Amino acid sequence: MADFRVKHRIDLSFVGEGWSDAYIDVYVPTYGAATELAETKTSAPDEAAGATLDYVKAHFAGGRAPSGGEFVELSASDLVNLPISAFRKLTAVLVNGEDILDPKV
C-alpha cells in the first residue's frame, strides 16, 4: 500500500508572547482517516472525545513550544497540556482541514 503522508506545519505564534517560534508539525489526514473519525462522532461524547485525542496524537509529527523560559521539543503526550488556543487550532487543522484547504487561513 502506498504511503501518502504529507507534513504540515502549524504556526503557534498567535498563542502569545514568547511563542513566536513555536509550531506543531502534523501529518495531513487521509480521507480514510477522516471518515473513520467522523463515524466515532456519532458515539457517546466521552468515546468521541477519546477518539479525537487518539486521532490528533496519531497525526502528530513533532513540534516546539516554550516551557519554563526555554523551547522544548513536543511529544504526543504533551498535546493535552498545551494552552487551549493551541490545542483548538491543532484540532481545527486535523479535524476540519483548516489551513490545509486554504493556506491563507
Sine and cosine of phi, psi and omega as CSV:
sin_phi,cos_phi,sin_psi,cos_psi,sin_omega,cos_omega
0.00,0.00,0.67,-0.74,-0.01,-1.00
-0.94,0.33,0.47,-0.88,0.04,-1.00
-0.93,-0.36,0.94,-0.35,-0.06,-1.00
-0.97,-0.25,0.43,0.90,-0.05,-1.00
-0.91,0.41,0.73,-0.69,0.02,-1.00
-0.78,-0.62,0.73,-0.68,0.04,-1.00
-1.00,0.09,0.56,-0.83,0.06,-1.00
-0.70,-0.72,0.72,-0.70,0.00,-1.00
-0.99,-0.16,0.76,-0.64,0.06,-1.00
-0.97,-0.25,0.90,-0.44,0.01,-1.00
-0.97,0.22,0.80,-0.61,-0.02,-1.00
-0.96,-0.28,0.29,0.96,-0.03,-1.00
-0.88,0.48,-0.39,0.92,0.00,-1.00
-0.93,0.36,-0.27,0.96,-0.09,-1.00
-0.89,0.45,-0.63,0.78,0.03,-1.00
0.40,-0.92,-0.13,-0.99,-0.03,-1.00
-0.85,0.52,0.71,-0.70,0.01,-1.00
1.00,0.03,-0.04,1.00,-0.04,-1.00
-0.97,-0.25,0.23,0.97,-0.10,-0.99
-0.88,0.47,-0.45,0.89,0.00,-1.00
-0.96,-0.29,0.23,0.97,-0.03,-1.00
-1.00,0.09,0.56,-0.83,0.02,-1.00
-0.35,-0.94,0.27,-0.96,0.16,-0.99
-0.75,-0.66,0.74,-0.67,0.12,-0.99
-0.99,-0.15,0.70,-0.72,0.03,-1.00
-0.75,-0.66,0.35,-0.94,0.17,-0.99
-1.00,-0.02,0.79,-0.61,0.00,-1.00
-0.87,0.49,0.79,-0.61,-0.01,-1.00
-0.90,0.43,0.50,-0.86,0.12,-0.99
-1.00,0.06,0.24,-0.97,0.06,-1.00
-0.86,0.52,-0.66,0.75,-0.01,-1.00
-0.88,0.48,-0.69,0.73,0.01,-1.00
-0.91,0.41,-0.65,0.76,0.01,-1.00
-0.91,0.42,-0.61,0.79,0.02,-1.00
-0.91,0.41,-0.67,0.74,0.04,-1.00
-0.88,0.47,-0.67,0.74,0.01,-1.00
-0.90,0.43,-0.67,0.74,0.00,-1.00
-0.86,0.51,-0.59,0.81,0.01,-1.00
-0.92,0.39,-0.51,0.86,0.01,-1.00
-0.97,0.26,-0.37,0.93,-0.02,-1.00
-0.92,0.39,-0.22,0.98,0.04,-1.00
-1.00,0.02,-0.09,1.00,0.00,-1.00
-1.00,0.05,-0.13,-0.99,-0.01,-1.00
-0.86,0.51,0.54,-0.84,-0.04,-1.00
-0.81,0.59,-0.66,0.75,0.00,-1.00
-0.90,0.43,-0.65,0.76,0.02,-1.00
-0.92,0.39,-0.65,0.76,0.00,-1.00
-0.90,0.43,-0.66,0.75,0.02,-1.00
-0.90,0.44,-0.67,0.74,0.03,-1.00
-0.90,0.43,-0.64,0.77,0.01,-1.00
-0.91,0.40,-0.61,0.79,0.03,-1.00
-0.91,0.42,-0.69,0.72,0.02,-1.00
-0.90,0.45,-0.68,0.73,0.05,-1.00
-0.87,0.49,-0.65,0.76,0.01,-1.00
-0.89,0.45,-0.71,0.71,0.01,-1.00
-0.89,0.46,-0.72,0.69,0.00,-1.00
-0.89,0.45,-0.61,0.80,-0.01,-1.00
-0.92,0.40,-0.44,0.90,-0.02,-1.00
-0.99,-0.16,0.00,1.00,0.02,-1.00
-0.95,0.31,0.72,-0.69,-0.03,-1.00
-0.84,-0.54,-0.02,1.00,0.01,-1.00
0.70,-0.71,0.02,-1.00,0.03,-1.00
0.28,-0.96,0.08,-1.00,0.02,-1.00
-0.63,-0.77,0.62,-0.79,0.03,-1.00
-0.45,-0.89,0.41,-0.91,0.01,-1.00
-0.97,0.24,0.65,-0.76,0.06,-1.00
-0.49,-0.87,0.85,-0.53,0.01,-1.00
0.88,0.47,0.55,0.84,0.06,-1.00
1.00,0.06,0.02,1.00,0.06,-1.00
-0.66,-0.75,0.33,-0.94,0.02,-1.00
-0.99,0.11,0.67,-0.74,0.03,-1.00
-0.81,-0.58,0.45,-0.90,0.11,-0.99
-0.97,0.25,0.71,-0.71,0.00,-1.00
-1.00,0.04,0.50,-0.87,0.16,-0.99
-0.87,-0.49,0.23,-0.97,0.00,-1.00
-0.86,0.52,-0.55,0.84,-0.01,-1.00
-0.95,0.32,-0.31,0.95,0.04,-1.00
-0.97,0.23,-0.32,0.95,-0.16,-0.99
-0.85,0.53,-0.63,0.78,-0.02,-1.00
-0.95,0.31,-0.20,0.98,0.01,-1.00
-0.99,-0.17,0.02,1.00,0.06,-1.00
-0.94,0.34,0.41,-0.91,0.14,-0.99
-0.81,0.59,0.57,-0.82,-0.08,-1.00
-0.84,0.54,-0.55,0.83,0.00,-1.00
-0.90,0.44,-0.61,0.79,0.03,-1.00
-0.94,0.34,-0.68,0.74,-0.01,-1.00
-0.92,0.40,-0.62,0.78,0.04,-1.00
-0.90,0.44,-0.63,0.78,0.05,-1.00
-0.90,0.43,-0.68,0.73,0.02,-1.00
-0.86,0.52,-0.73,0.68,0.00,-1.00
-0.94,0.34,-0.56,0.83,0.04,-1.00
-0.89,0.46,-0.62,0.78,0.02,-1.00
-0.93,0.36,-0.75,0.66,-0.10,-1.00
-0.98,0.22,-0.57,0.82,-0.06,-1.00
-1.00,-0.02,-0.64,0.77,-0.07,-1.00
-0.97,-0.24,-0.12,0.99,-0.02,-1.00
0.97,0.23,0.22,0.97,0.01,-1.00
-0.85,0.53,0.61,-0.79,-0.05,-1.00
0.96,0.27,-0.58,0.81,0.00,-1.00
-0.97,0.26,-0.67,0.74,0.00,-1.00
-0.97,0.24,-0.61,0.79,0.01,-1.00
-0.72,-0.69,1.00,-0.07,-0.08,-1.00
-0.85,0.53,-0.27,0.96,-0.01,-1.00
-0.98,0.18,-0.16,0.99,-0.04,-1.00
-0.96,0.28,0.00,0.00,0.00,0.00
